[in-house]
Amino acid sequence: MSSQLWTTRDPIDPAFEQAWRDRLSRAPHANFGFDPASLLHRAGHGKHSIAALIEDGDRRGAMVLRE
């Protein structure tokens, strides 16, 4: 299993952002709360998150862990 993480406490890496947007474009239940701009807006109000891209063989996922 492999993972890529981005915490809203740090600037977003452009490669991570592209991979994140690509993954979400194929996720039928993703919504605006997963958008990096929304996560950064919340972080600006002290509500930080960690965005995680996970791969395990042919299974892939994306999740937001709110602090």
ABEGO torsion letter per residue (X at the ends): XBBBBBBAABBBBAAAAAAAAAAAAABAABBAAABAAAAAAAAAAGBBBBBBBBBBEABBBBBBBBX
